[in-house]
Amino acid sequence: MSVTAALPVDLARIEAAAVRLAGRARRTPLLNAPGLDRIAGRQVLVKAECLQHTGSFKYRGAWAALSALPADIRGVIACSSGNHAQAVARAARQSGRHALIVMPQDAPRIKIAHTRAHGAEIVFHDRATQDRDALAASLAQERGWALIPPFDHADVIAGQGSVGLEIAAQAQALGVDEAQVLVCCGGGGLASGIALALAAHAPGMRVHTVEPEGFDDVAQSLAQGRIVRLPQRTGFCDAIVTPAPGNMTWPILRAHCGPGLAVSDAQVLAAMALAFEHLKLVVEPGGAVALAAALFHGDRIATETVIVTASGGNVDRAVFARALREGAPDADCGA
Amino acid sequence: MSVTAALPVDLARIEAAAVRLAGRARRTPLLNAPGLDRIAGRQVLVKAECLQHTGSFKYRGAWAALSALPADIRGVIACSSGNHAQAVARAARQSGRHALIVMPQDAPRIKIAHTRAHGAEIVFHDRATQDRDALAASLAQERGWALIPPFDHADVIAGQGSVGLEIAAQAQALGVDEAQVLVCCGGGGLASGIALALAAHAPGMRVHTVEPEGFDDVAQSLAQGRIVRLPQRTGFCDAIVTPAPGNMTWPILRAHCGPGLAVSDAQVLAAMALAFEHLKLVVEPGGAVALAAALFHGDRIATETVIVTASGGNVDRAVFARALREGAPDADCGA
């Protein structure tokens, strides 16, 4: 497709990021369990990025971006509800830089605590009244530090793309060449990075974005062939409630992904409980949407194998306890 | 040490088991997190066997034993409170054999359900009034099937020893040659297998068994230099409450392991909560005792790095919810 040549990130950038990430990011396992296969009615392979450093795939993009910065940039600034924040904080400390994170006041406590534990300075903003991007931009100018956006950045996308390189290799080692690949999607950094990697290394695999119902701006954008912007608001799947695909991720998503899927909060809770039970993984709501789609939207899947990202595990105890109470309550009664 | 030559399992048997397990058992990751290192005051590396097939290391020993049986043995019988049962059931199905599991009536529901899901027939016994070993032996004779003991069996020990081969290789890849290796211990199959593998492949590492307080028959045996038998009763760490080390594991434990450690139920709950938070792993009580010792018994550890097994993740939802409520309640407040 001639459009590929014009995309803002290419395979060479992903492979270069993978080289910088080697020995630093974890090569996370691709897991499966007979109990999940039974529910889904097909083989389900789960890329366990909740086991990545800082508890989400975001560490890949953060390190890919920071390791490409000029050495004289002494600090970095990021806006994030949490996972990107922790990732940037850790990558900054590892590269000997300061990190300043602009974070909403209502971010989960565990994410605030872990970001602080990685040594970052935090500036809180009010989601309702403050423009976090403007705040971050002015702080960046003031200090002469680099802004590291959560998805609209070529090296961030390239870093997330390393997940796709691993999926291709790990699936092929299991004899799987053909699969729909369901990817948890906020701004589209992970989905677009994986899609680019798979287009080159596993042409029999296609990425479908998965979002929470009511926050499916990417699915709507893919359906309409143009960026659809939804009202900004908060939701249960806090890590992935973005209003629109990014300017840089959108052309990649349009070229390589879709149609997009959407799942309910009840399905997300069930997927979290089933990941607890069958995979022994802690998955956060935003990281469980793809597994939820694989388990409960089988009518949208045509391949014998479905691959899903479990993209993060940073969840407050109370939310996880709710998933244990409410999610798939009959699941541990056998079958 | 001349005693080594007389041990009931040797390195060749472990390496042969590892060959049979290659491509079948998962090579589980060796994980770490800065938050755990801070609590422990040293580097903590966690061998995540809760991610093994059937949710515990027991699958290794089960497959190692079943794959060594004569082809004309059509079925296998095991006594188990759960993890060994699931492991034998899955290995039996994979090798085209029947499985019959003798299980206590009060085993966790999730373990009963998962054992049935793997296709096994279950015969329940009453812990208080029935001798499960006699029951299993008479069933084995009746049917002409093979008994697969949970730890006192050379190929079972050899299969668990493959964990030790992986620990040696994975730690050395991180530059770690010297460490105390804390192993969750019931009858001693995992601890003795790992100890034999490390004695050959990582002589700077020594295994210390970890048991629940009040169930530390192995620690007492090691301290006294003879098998100490404690009263049989149930406990919170259901997977590892055995009354005494095995006849086959004991000489290996005595030659290579100790001193043994013991932890409280409160420490186990805290370790489960901290594994949830920092590693995104679901660890069951009996699988969390080694991590608990690493975090809360630092005075018993002399090395800069401590390696622990997280040996299983088959835990009922209610028990895990209790760990989230009660375990290390201040842990997510930063630092």
Contacts between the chains, C-beta under 8 A, distances in Angstrom:
chain1	res1	chain2	res2	distance
A	26	B	29	6.9
A	26	B	31	7.9
A	28	B	29	7.8
A	29	B	26	6.9
A	29	B	28	7.8
A	29	B	29	6.4
A	29	B	51	6.6
A	31	B	26	7.9
A	31	B	51	6.7
A	34	B	90	8.0
A	34	B	117	6.9
A	34	B	118	7.4
A	35	B	114	7.4
A	35	B	117	6.2
A	38	B	117	7.8
A	48	B	51	8.0
A	50	B	280	4.4
A	51	B	29	6.7
A	51	B	31	6.7
A	51	B	48	8.0
A	51	B	279	7.5
A	51	B	280	5.9
A	51	B	281	7.9
A	55	B	280	5.6
A	90	B	34	8.0
A	109	B	332	6.0
A	109	B	333	7.6
A	110	B	277	6.8
A	110	B	332	4.8
A	112	B	334	7.7
A	113	B	332	5.3
A	113	B	333	6.0
A	113	B	334	4.0
A	114	B	35	7.3
A	114	B	334	7.9
A	116	B	334	5.0
A	117	B	34	7.0
A	117	B	35	6.2
A	117	B	38	7.8
A	117	B	334	5.8
A	117	B	335	6.6
A	118	B	34	7.4
A	273	B	317	7.5
A	276	B	282	5.5
A	276	B	317	7.5
A	276	B	320	7.2
A	277	B	110	6.8
A	277	B	317	7.9
A	279	B	51	7.5
A	280	B	50	4.4
A	280	B	51	5.9
A	280	B	55	5.6
A	280	B	281	6.4
A	280	B	282	4.1
A	280	B	283	7.6
A	280	B	313	3.3
A	281	B	51	7.9
A	281	B	280	6.3
A	281	B	281	7.3
A	281	B	282	6.8
A	282	B	276	5.5
A	282	B	280	4.1
A	282	B	281	6.7
A	282	B	282	6.4
A	283	B	280	7.6
A	313	B	280	3.3
A	316	B	332	7.6
A	317	B	273	7.4
A	317	B	276	7.5
A	317	B	277	7.8
A	317	B	324	4.3
A	317	B	325	7.7
A	317	B	332	7.1
A	320	B	276	7.2
A	320	B	324	6.3
A	321	B	321	5.0
A	321	B	324	5.2
A	321	B	325	7.3
A	324	B	317	4.4
A	324	B	320	6.3
A	324	B	321	5.2
A	325	B	317	7.7
A	325	B	321	7.3
A	332	B	109	6.0
A	332	B	110	4.8
A	332	B	113	5.4
A	332	B	316	7.6
A	332	B	317	7.1
A	333	B	109	7.7
A	333	B	113	6.0
A	334	B	112	7.8
A	334	B	113	4.0
A	334	B	116	5.1
A	334	B	117	5.8
A	335	B	117	6.5
